[in-house]
Amino acid sequence: MPVILNGKLCSDEEATVSVADRGFCYGDGLFETLRVRNGAPFRAKSHYARLQAGAEFLGIKLPFTESQLEDQLDELVAECDLRDAMARIALSRGVGKRGYSPSGADSPTFVVSLSEAPEIIPGHPIPWRLHTSSIRLNQEDPILGHKTSNRLHNVLAKAEAEQLGYDDALFLNLAENLVEATCANLFWIDGNTVCTPPASAGALPGITRDIVLRLCDRHDRQIAEEDGTLQNLASADGAFLSVSSMGIIEIGRVDQMIVPIHELTRELHADWWELVDEETR
């Protein structure tokens, strides 16, 4: 399947990255994943803004503007003829000298690629079983606030969960507070309030998370960005995850704890897909 490497369209077989690239060597980079629906990327501007914030944090100069990225996404979608897909934007600091110093690595590498999107039925979120990861995230680590390429915590937590027969892992931080799943933000329903861990807990500022918070207003729900523990999930009226690839994922179980199914989860799932279709028509 074609990809775009450093602004040029080529086949995935032709696309090569140097073995000295710092993204390969150290995970020194960032990435974004966004949904393509009806042949158009959804919320590309929001993903670009988060990528730009991460690049500023890492000290990497973006080698493309927002409009250039959108043009490349459109070009690749048309070339691949995929109306419904997942787009991935990968950015690394580029080739540098041996060692951790980023000095001299001033030509970033970036790749835009597409893959098949998971099939979704609006209003029918997929239920997941979560395993509480043995890994604890350090809520004081500023890197957690950016979508960096080094995701070893996520890789190890996901592997641990899958080995135990679960769909994904649930992270807690060093204070034993809820954070997120390996690829999604976390929400729980407490009466008329929808709760989600704050960024100060170590949660990534998700694009779909922001959308969900706005959609809750349609249902006259209160929003609380607050710390919570596993006990909050045990007493919740329902819980779900948000992620760009699937919108809303229902949580059916956490470890041995059954989580109730709540009608709001399905309503938000349908609302999210309605919004995606509306903005990509």
Rosetta blueprint (number, residue, H / E / L):
1 M L
2 P E
3 V E
4 I E
5 L E
6 N L
7 G L
8 K E
9 L E
10 C E
11 S E
12 D L
13 E L
14 E L
15 A L
16 T L
17 V L
18 S L
19 V L
20 A L
21 D E
22 R H
23 G H
24 F H
25 C H
26 Y H
27 G L
28 D L
29 G E
30 L E
31 F E
32 E E
33 T E
34 L E
35 R E
36 V E
37 R E
38 N L
39 G L
40 A E
41 P E
42 F L
43 R L
44 A H
45 K H
46 S H
47 H H
48 Y H
49 A H
50 R H
51 L H
52 Q H
53 A H
54 G H
55 A H
56 E H
57 F H
58 L H
59 G L
60 I L
61 K L
62 L L
63 P L
64 F L
65 T L
66 E H
67 S H
68 Q H
69 L H
70 E H
71 D H
72 Q H
73 L H
74 D H
75 E H
76 L H
77 V H
78 A H
79 E H
80 C H
81 D L
82 L L
83 R L
84 D L
85 A E
86 M E
87 A E
88 R E
89 I E
90 A E
91 L E
92 S E
93 R L
94 G L
95 V E
96 G L
97 K L
98 R L
99 G L
100 Y L
101 S L
102 P L
103 S L
104 G L
105 A L
106 D L
107 S L
108 P L
109 T E
110 F E
111 V E
112 V E
113 S E
114 L E
115 S E
116 E E
117 A L
118 P L
119 E L
120 I L
121 I L
122 P L
123 G L
124 H L
125 P L
126 I L
127 P E
128 W E
129 R E
130 L E
131 H E
132 T E
133 S E
134 S E
135 I E
136 R E
137 L E
138 N L
139 Q L
140 E L
141 D L
142 P H
143 I H
144 L H
145 G H
146 H L
147 K L
148 T E
149 S L
150 N L
151 R L
152 L H
153 H H
154 N H
155 V H
156 L H
157 A H
158 K H
159 A H
160 E H
161 A H
162 E H
163 Q H
164 L L
165 G L
166 Y L
167 D L
168 D E
169 A E
170 L E
171 F E
172 L E
173 N E
174 L L
175 A L
176 E L
177 N L
178 L E
179 V E
180 E E
181 A E
182 T L
183 C L
184 A L
185 N E
186 L E
187 F E
188 W E
189 I E
190 D E
191 G L
192 N L
193 T E
194 V E
195 C E
196 T E
197 P L
198 P L
199 A H
200 S H
201 A H
202 G L
203 A L
204 L L
205 P L
206 G L
207 I H
208 T H
209 R H
210 D H
211 I H
212 V H
213 L H
214 R H
215 L H
216 C H
217 D H
218 R H
219 H H
220 D L
221 R L
222 Q E
223 I E
224 A E
225 E E
226 E L
227 D L
228 G L
229 T L
230 L H
231 Q H
232 N H
233 L H
234 A H
235 S L
236 A L
237 D L
238 G E
239 A E
240 F E
241 L E
242 S E
243 V E
244 S L
245 S L
246 M L
247 G E
248 I E
249 I E
250 E E
251 I E
252 G E
253 R E
254 V E
255 D L
256 Q L
257 M E
258 I E
259 V L
260 P L
261 I L
262 H L
263 E H
264 L H
265 T H
266 R H
267 E H
268 L H
269 H H
270 A H
271 D H
272 W H
273 W H
274 E H
275 L H
276 V H
277 D H
278 E H
279 E H
280 T H
281 R L
